[in-house]
């Protein structure tokens, strides 16, 4: 199967939305550029931005101070700086899966070993504390999770996170690292709980976040980490040695986005409302695709295992399905890269007419499911 030569593939694989940056943030950066010579900032970031981030964290119930915050060149840089800081030779990072496909390379480049902890769609990817406890070993140095989860859209509740932390507190050498970059793209009544809002008696809680997902600063390259002082200072020293401060215009834009975060995020949720409904309706209508209701992010992660070639091993069959969809004119993220072969991550953060066309191509590329057996 192939799409017409005149029709370019439509990507549902992008991790970025089609959102315009907040005008006030753009204006703040422009004013700085028009003023002449750019100011230099501390490698850890502009103090007003670190103060604004700390204040936002405090509003969620944490005791974060500006010195706990390091502004980085995107959230990947924040993740790498923390992993590089805390991992020792032979250390393992325990990662509940499915999860973001980029964690593995970051862990490897930081000198660690990634160890997946498979979760299951049948119970909505629950992580019982007893399963976590059984998975911890003397080599475990970091428990890494994303909340909300990318790719599943699962939000882990305050009670669930508290149960995990009751386990990890029994292992005072273990760090808990939470990627919270989609924290404001959530559709439930309750806010996504931040790891920073929980007691941290051993100084082991680490958080990364950024501005490209929930606050629409796509391509501006600004993220941040929040950590206890020893790890924050070590990460800032690493950044000083290997790069430098994030450019001041981008930091000023991030400052405005932080100050206006509730309004910006509310606007993004309003933009996503119709495309989210369209995506879920179309996926629900597909034969033998279990119903799904992602609570957050702008992704759906449907189970397409009924459409796999039955003669191939799961990973190969998953890759073949993705190739088949690409031939039909739509690109998706292979769930196999996230630890779930036969699933696919589909973004609905694109204009509705484009999404409608992409979903038509998806249906055509899938063809008919295997007979139930």
C-alpha angles and dihedrals in degrees: 000000000000136000122237116280090241093056115081117209115269113226120225087163101078118114091210129077128229092248126139115234116258107273093224090054092050090049092052092053092045093052090054093049092049092051093071127237111042117239119242121232136202110276089247090059141266110317094228090055093046089048091050092049091048091049090051089051091048090054087060090055103268131128095225117151128195091259089062091060126083119184111218140186093265132322095283088062090051091051093047094047091054095043091047089050100050106030121095128190110291095017121142130215113213111214124184107221147252088056142139112311094225098066094081097061093044091053092047093049089049089056100256137115121240116224115189122219104201118221126188137235092219090075095031093261094296118180108206112203091237090058090051092048092050091051096054116098135174088267095056110111102159135029104203125192139155121227112217089031121238116233103015100047089227117155115207111217128231090254092052094049091046090054091052092049091051085062099043092049086068087063104054093180091060120095121210113214120192123192104206102169094128094046096123097042092082129128102196129098094248124066119247106264114241120220086228091068093065127083113267106195095167097042093243106126117111127180134186127192140154148186106252100081111033097023103038099237090138113178095006092110101223126140136143144207130216118204143146112284098264093053094039092052092046091050091049090050090051090051091048091052097045107030129345142235121330108258112275097237091058091047092051089051089050090050091057090045090052092050092049097035099125093052094043093049092047089055092051092050089052090051091050096048099089098038090048091054091047093050094048093045093051094046092048089054093057113103115253095003109129116235115262135188111186110203097207148003119053095270138099118204106199125188104241097168091120087067098053124112102258095211094062129079111258098258093046092044090051092051090047090053092052090049090050091053091048089053087054090055105263129099123208137171112263108240087215088072087057095048097266114093113198093034126094133205111228124186121214094186095109136088114295098239090052091047092050090054092046092052091050089053090047092055091048093047093050094054117183122341123240115268113269112257 
